[in-house]
Amino acid sequence: MTNSPPVIYLLHGEDDFGIAQFVAELKAKLGDPSLAEMNTTVLDGRSCSFNELVTATQAMPFLAHRRLVVLKHPLARFSNEPARRKFLEHLDRIPASTALVLIEYRLLTDEAARKKKKIHWLEKWAMDAGKERVLLRTFGNLTGGEMADWIQKRAATMGVKFSYPAASLLASLVGSDVRMADHEIQKLLAYTNGSRPVEAEDVDLLTPSAGVGNIFSLVDALGNRNGQQAMKMFHHLLAEQDALQIFGMIVRQFRLLLLAREILDDGGNVDEIAHQLKVQPFLAQKLAVQARRFSLPGLETIYRLLSEIDVASKSGEIEASLAIDTLIADLTA
């Protein structure tokens, strides 16, 4: 770690893979793996008490320079104003010998609220606290060039070069799914055996391209209220990919459609969709066509449903595949 690392790390966003990587890197900086394990505490805001959090964050590190305390879903515990005040007062008292990581697996402030300058209370606190004490990091969906850059950097950590055409092609196939991108990177590196850079031809040979096209077909079927076709496309995807990966693609698609619809309703066109959403022109054209099949309130409702499903599937309340089946039935009824 640096000489004066932040005391608190506030991580939020839908990229749970990126968040896990970030936490793993923090843990590695504690030093010896066995001591790092002894000095790491993971809590869940949905089940832990406030006293458990206080005890964990006030404890001194054992044979190490810092302790790492990870609190997932902090908003579940501090949902009312008195609890928030108590929580924030405690955050101000955490010693520098503790690195507290707060993780919310969603954006604290969505695009619509940010446009209205309605910043989430925890994000606002982090901004006011200053970078010296709090590191605020957003793990949003990567798109376009951002994903291509991430692919190249990820491959470099494994000691292998990814050509930019190869990275761009893979980015167009996996969308914003970082976990899927990582899986495909490892598969491609195994194929080349690390003996040469990964080229676009390798990606074209090994990475299935059906996912991107099929997700558009699935959403088309939802927009047309064709439940039979939507269910068929979903189970076709399910035969090739994990249900959570498919769900991530569905969430991304409706997020893009929601944003595209807002741009169109504000008088924007396909070029503005491509520019603002950082997607290729042909994808912007498809998004514009699909977005017009939904009303803005309808897309907002669907996105809220997807958020509820995300929480339920991650907490084990429902299996992702069953949740998607139910969603399709509801949207096409």
C-alpha positions as CSV (number, residue, x, y, z in Angstrom):
1,M,0.0,0.0,0.0
2,T,1.0,3.6,-0.3
3,N,2.4,5.6,2.7
4,S,-1.1,7.1,3.3
5,P,-3.7,4.8,1.9
6,P,-7.4,5.6,2.3
7,V,-9.1,4.3,5.4
8,I,-12.4,3.5,3.6
9,Y,-13.1,2.1,0.2
10,L,-16.6,2.6,-1.1
11,L,-17.1,0.3,-4.1
12,H,-20.4,0.3,-6.0
13,G,-21.7,-1.0,-9.3
14,E,-22.9,-4.1,-11.1
15,D,-19.5,-5.5,-12.0
16,D,-19.1,-8.0,-9.1
17,F,-16.1,-9.6,-10.8
18,G,-14.2,-6.3,-10.9
19,I,-15.1,-5.6,-7.3
20,A,-13.9,-9.1,-6.3
21,Q,-10.6,-8.4,-8.1
22,F,-10.2,-5.1,-6.4
23,V,-10.7,-6.6,-2.9
24,A,-8.3,-9.5,-3.7
25,E,-5.6,-6.9,-4.6
26,L,-6.2,-5.1,-1.3
27,K,-5.9,-8.3,0.6
28,A,-2.7,-9.2,-1.3
29,K,-1.1,-5.9,-0.1
30,L,-1.5,-7.1,3.5
31,G,1.5,-9.3,3.0
32,D,1.9,-13.0,3.9
33,P,-1.2,-14.8,2.7
34,S,-1.7,-16.7,6.1
35,L,-1.5,-13.4,8.0
36,A,-3.7,-11.6,5.5
37,E,-6.3,-14.2,6.1
38,M,-6.1,-13.8,9.8
39,N,-6.5,-10.0,9.4
40,T,-9.5,-10.1,7.1
41,T,-13.1,-10.0,8.3
42,V,-16.0,-10.2,5.9
43,L,-19.5,-9.0,7.1
44,D,-22.9,-8.9,5.4
45,G,-25.0,-5.9,6.2
46,R,-28.1,-8.0,5.8
47,S,-27.2,-10.2,8.8
48,C,-24.5,-8.6,10.9
49,S,-25.1,-6.2,13.8
50,F,-23.7,-2.7,14.3
51,N,-21.7,-3.9,17.3
52,E,-20.1,-6.6,15.1
53,L,-19.0,-3.9,12.6
54,V,-17.6,-1.7,15.4
55,T,-15.7,-4.6,16.9
56,A,-14.2,-5.6,13.6
57,T,-13.1,-2.1,12.6
58,Q,-11.7,-1.2,16.0
59,A,-9.6,-4.3,16.4
60,M,-5.8,-4.0,16.0
61,P,-4.1,-5.9,13.3
62,F,-2.2,-9.1,14.2
63,L,1.5,-9.1,13.1
64,A,0.5,-6.9,10.1
65,H,0.4,-3.2,9.4
66,R,-3.4,-3.2,8.7
67,R,-6.6,-5.1,9.0
68,L,-9.1,-5.5,6.2
69,V,-12.8,-5.4,7.0
70,V,-15.2,-6.0,4.1
71,L,-18.9,-5.0,4.6
72,K,-21.2,-6.1,1.8
73,H,-24.7,-4.6,1.4
74,P,-24.2,-1.8,4.0
75,L,-27.4,-0.1,3.0
76,A,-29.4,-3.1,4.2
77,R,-28.4,-2.3,7.8
78,F,-28.6,1.5,7.7
79,S,-31.9,2.2,6.0
80,N,-33.3,4.9,8.3
81,E,-32.0,8.3,9.2
82,P,-30.9,7.6,12.8
83,A,-29.1,4.5,11.7
84,R,-27.4,6.4,8.9
85,R,-26.2,9.1,11.3
86,K,-24.8,6.5,13.7
87,F,-23.1,4.7,10.8
88,L,-21.5,7.8,9.4
89,E,-20.3,8.9,12.8
90,H,-18.6,5.5,13.3
91,L,-17.0,5.8,9.8
92,D,-15.3,9.0,10.9
93,R,-13.8,7.2,13.9
94,I,-12.3,4.2,12.1
95,P,-8.5,4.1,12.7
96,A,-5.9,4.2,9.9
97,S,-4.9,0.6,11.0
98,T,-8.1,-0.6,9.4
99,A,-9.0,-0.7,5.8
100,L,-12.8,-0.8,5.6
101,V,-14.3,-1.8,2.2
102,L,-18.0,-1.0,1.7
103,I,-19.6,-2.9,-1.2
104,E,-23.0,-2.2,-2.9
105,Y,-23.6,-4.4,-5.9
106,R,-25.5,-1.7,-7.7
107,L,-24.9,2.0,-8.6
108,L,-25.6,4.1,-5.6
109,T,-26.8,7.0,-7.9
110,D,-28.4,5.9,-11.2
111,E,-28.1,8.0,-14.4
112,A,-31.6,9.6,-14.0
113,A,-30.9,10.8,-10.4
114,R,-27.4,12.0,-11.3
115,K,-28.8,14.2,-14.1
116,K,-31.1,15.8,-11.4
117,K,-28.1,16.1,-9.1
118,K,-29.8,13.8,-6.5
119,I,-26.7,12.1,-5.2
120,H,-27.2,9.1,-2.9
121,W,-26.4,9.9,0.7
122,L,-23.5,7.5,1.1
123,E,-21.9,8.6,-2.2
124,K,-22.3,12.2,-1.1
125,W,-20.7,11.5,2.2
126,A,-17.7,9.8,0.5
127,M,-17.2,12.8,-1.8
128,D,-17.4,15.2,1.1
129,A,-14.9,13.1,3.2
130,G,-12.2,13.6,0.7
131,K,-9.9,11.3,-1.3
132,E,-7.3,11.1,1.5
133,R,-9.8,9.2,3.7
134,V,-12.3,7.6,1.3
135,L,-11.7,6.1,-2.1
136,L,-14.9,6.1,-4.1
137,R,-14.8,3.6,-7.0
138,T,-17.6,2.9,-9.5
139,F,-17.6,-0.6,-11.1
140,G,-20.1,0.2,-13.9
141,N,-20.6,-1.8,-17.0
142,L,-17.7,-1.4,-19.4
143,T,-18.6,-0.6,-23.0
144,G,-16.8,-0.2,-26.3
145,G,-13.2,1.0,-26.0
146,E,-13.3,0.7,-22.2
147,M,-13.9,-3.1,-22.4
148,A,-11.2,-3.5,-25.1
149,D,-8.7,-1.7,-23.0
150,W,-9.7,-3.8,-20.0
151,I,-9.2,-7.0,-22.0
152,Q,-5.7,-5.9,-23.1
153,K,-4.7,-5.0,-19.5
154,R,-6.2,-8.3,-18.1
155,A,-4.2,-10.3,-20.7
156,A,-1.1,-8.4,-19.8
157,T,-1.4,-9.5,-16.2
158,M,-1.2,-13.0,-17.4
159,G,2.0,-12.3,-19.4
160,V,0.4,-12.4,-22.9
161,K,-0.4,-9.7,-25.4
162,F,-3.8,-9.1,-26.9
163,S,-3.8,-7.2,-30.2
164,Y,-6.2,-4.3,-30.2
165,P,-8.3,-5.7,-33.1
166,A,-8.6,-8.9,-31.1
167,A,-9.6,-7.0,-28.0
168,S,-12.1,-4.9,-29.9
169,L,-13.7,-8.0,-31.5
170,L,-14.0,-9.8,-28.1
171,A,-15.4,-6.6,-26.5
172,S,-18.1,-6.5,-29.2
173,L,-19.0,-10.1,-28.5
174,V,-19.1,-10.1,-24.7
175,G,-20.7,-6.7,-24.3
176,S,-20.2,-5.4,-20.7
177,D,-19.9,-8.9,-19.1
178,V,-16.5,-8.8,-17.5
179,R,-16.8,-12.3,-16.1
180,M,-17.5,-13.7,-19.6
181,A,-14.6,-11.6,-21.0
182,D,-12.2,-13.1,-18.5
183,H,-13.4,-16.6,-19.3
184,E,-12.8,-16.0,-23.0
185,I,-9.4,-14.4,-22.4
186,Q,-8.2,-17.5,-20.4
187,K,-9.6,-19.8,-23.2
188,L,-7.7,-17.8,-25.9
189,L,-4.5,-17.7,-23.9
190,A,-4.7,-21.5,-23.5
191,Y,-5.2,-21.9,-27.2
192,T,-2.2,-19.8,-28.1
193,N,-0.2,-21.3,-25.2
194,G,1.3,-17.9,-24.5
195,S,3.7,-18.3,-27.5
196,R,2.3,-15.3,-29.5
197,P,-0.2,-12.4,-29.2
198,V,-3.9,-13.2,-29.5
199,E,-5.2,-12.0,-32.8
200,A,-8.7,-11.3,-34.1
201,E,-8.7,-14.6,-36.1
202,D,-8.3,-16.5,-32.8
203,V,-11.3,-14.7,-31.3
204,D,-13.3,-15.3,-34.4
205,L,-12.5,-19.0,-34.2
206,L,-13.0,-19.7,-30.5
207,T,-15.5,-17.1,-29.1
208,P,-19.2,-17.8,-29.9
209,S,-20.9,-14.7,-31.4
210,A,-24.4,-16.0,-31.0
211,G,-24.9,-14.4,-27.6
212,V,-25.0,-10.8,-28.8
213,G,-27.4,-11.5,-31.7
214,N,-29.6,-13.8,-29.6
215,I,-29.9,-11.2,-26.8
216,F,-31.3,-8.7,-29.3
217,S,-33.7,-11.4,-30.6
218,L,-34.8,-12.2,-27.0
219,V,-35.5,-8.5,-26.3
220,D,-37.2,-8.2,-29.6
221,A,-39.5,-11.0,-28.6
222,L,-40.2,-9.4,-25.3
223,G,-41.0,-6.1,-27.0
224,N,-43.4,-7.9,-29.3
225,R,-44.9,-9.8,-26.3
226,N,-44.0,-13.0,-28.0
227,G,-43.6,-15.2,-25.0
228,Q,-43.0,-18.4,-26.9
229,Q,-40.2,-16.9,-29.0
230,A,-38.6,-15.2,-26.0
231,M,-38.6,-18.4,-24.0
232,K,-37.1,-20.3,-27.0
233,M,-34.3,-17.7,-27.3
234,F,-33.6,-17.8,-23.6
235,H,-33.3,-21.6,-23.4
236,H,-31.2,-21.6,-26.5
237,L,-28.8,-19.2,-24.8
238,L,-29.0,-21.3,-21.6
239,A,-27.7,-24.3,-23.4
240,E,-24.5,-22.4,-24.1
241,Q,-24.0,-20.1,-21.1
242,D,-24.6,-19.7,-17.4
243,A,-28.0,-18.2,-16.4
244,L,-26.3,-15.4,-14.5
245,Q,-24.3,-14.5,-17.6
246,I,-27.5,-14.3,-19.6
247,F,-29.1,-12.3,-16.9
248,G,-26.2,-9.8,-17.0
249,M,-26.7,-9.5,-20.7
250,I,-30.4,-8.8,-20.3
251,V,-29.7,-6.2,-17.6
252,R,-27.2,-4.5,-19.8
253,Q,-29.6,-4.5,-22.8
254,F,-32.4,-2.9,-20.9
255,R,-30.1,-0.4,-19.3
256,L,-28.9,0.6,-22.8
257,L,-32.5,0.7,-24.1
258,L,-33.6,2.9,-21.2
259,L,-30.8,5.3,-21.9
260,A,-31.4,5.2,-25.6
261,R,-35.1,5.9,-25.1
262,E,-34.2,8.9,-22.9
263,I,-31.9,10.2,-25.7
264,L,-34.6,9.7,-28.3
265,D,-37.3,11.4,-26.1
266,D,-34.9,14.4,-25.7
267,G,-34.8,14.8,-29.5
268,G,-31.6,12.8,-30.0
269,N,-30.7,10.5,-32.9
270,V,-28.7,7.3,-33.6
271,D,-25.4,9.3,-33.7
272,E,-26.0,10.7,-30.3
273,I,-26.9,7.2,-29.0
274,A,-23.6,5.9,-30.3
275,H,-21.7,8.8,-28.8
276,Q,-23.3,9.0,-25.4
277,L,-23.5,5.2,-24.8
278,K,-20.1,4.5,-26.4
279,V,-21.4,1.8,-28.7
280,Q,-20.6,1.0,-32.3
281,P,-23.0,2.7,-34.9
282,F,-24.6,-0.6,-35.9
283,L,-25.5,-1.4,-32.3
284,A,-26.8,2.2,-31.8
285,Q,-29.1,1.6,-34.8
286,K,-30.4,-1.6,-33.3
287,L,-30.9,0.1,-29.9
288,A,-32.9,2.9,-31.4
289,V,-35.2,0.5,-33.2
290,Q,-35.7,-1.6,-30.1
291,A,-36.1,1.4,-27.7
292,R,-39.0,2.7,-29.8
293,R,-40.9,-0.6,-29.1
294,F,-41.1,0.3,-25.4
295,S,-42.3,3.4,-23.5
296,L,-39.9,5.1,-21.1
297,P,-42.1,4.3,-18.1
298,G,-42.3,0.7,-19.3
299,L,-38.5,0.5,-19.5
300,E,-38.1,2.0,-16.1
301,T,-40.5,-0.6,-14.7
302,I,-38.6,-3.4,-16.3
303,Y,-35.3,-2.1,-15.0
304,R,-36.7,-2.0,-11.5
305,L,-37.9,-5.6,-11.9
306,L,-34.4,-6.6,-13.0
307,S,-32.9,-4.9,-10.0
308,E,-35.2,-6.9,-7.7
309,I,-34.3,-10.1,-9.5
310,D,-30.6,-9.3,-9.2
311,V,-30.9,-8.9,-5.4
312,A,-33.0,-12.0,-5.0
313,S,-30.7,-14.3,-7.1
314,K,-27.5,-13.0,-5.4
315,S,-29.1,-13.6,-2.0
316,G,-30.2,-17.1,-2.9
317,E,-33.9,-16.4,-2.7
318,I,-34.4,-17.6,-6.3
319,E,-32.4,-19.3,-9.0
320,A,-31.5,-17.0,-11.9
321,S,-32.9,-19.3,-14.6
322,L,-36.3,-19.5,-12.8
323,A,-36.3,-15.8,-12.2
324,I,-35.7,-15.1,-15.9
325,D,-38.4,-17.6,-16.9
326,T,-40.8,-15.8,-14.6
327,L,-39.8,-12.4,-15.9
328,I,-40.4,-13.4,-19.5
329,A,-43.8,-14.8,-18.6
330,D,-44.7,-11.6,-16.8
331,L,-43.5,-9.2,-19.6
332,T,-45.3,-11.2,-22.4
333,A,-48.5,-12.0,-20.6
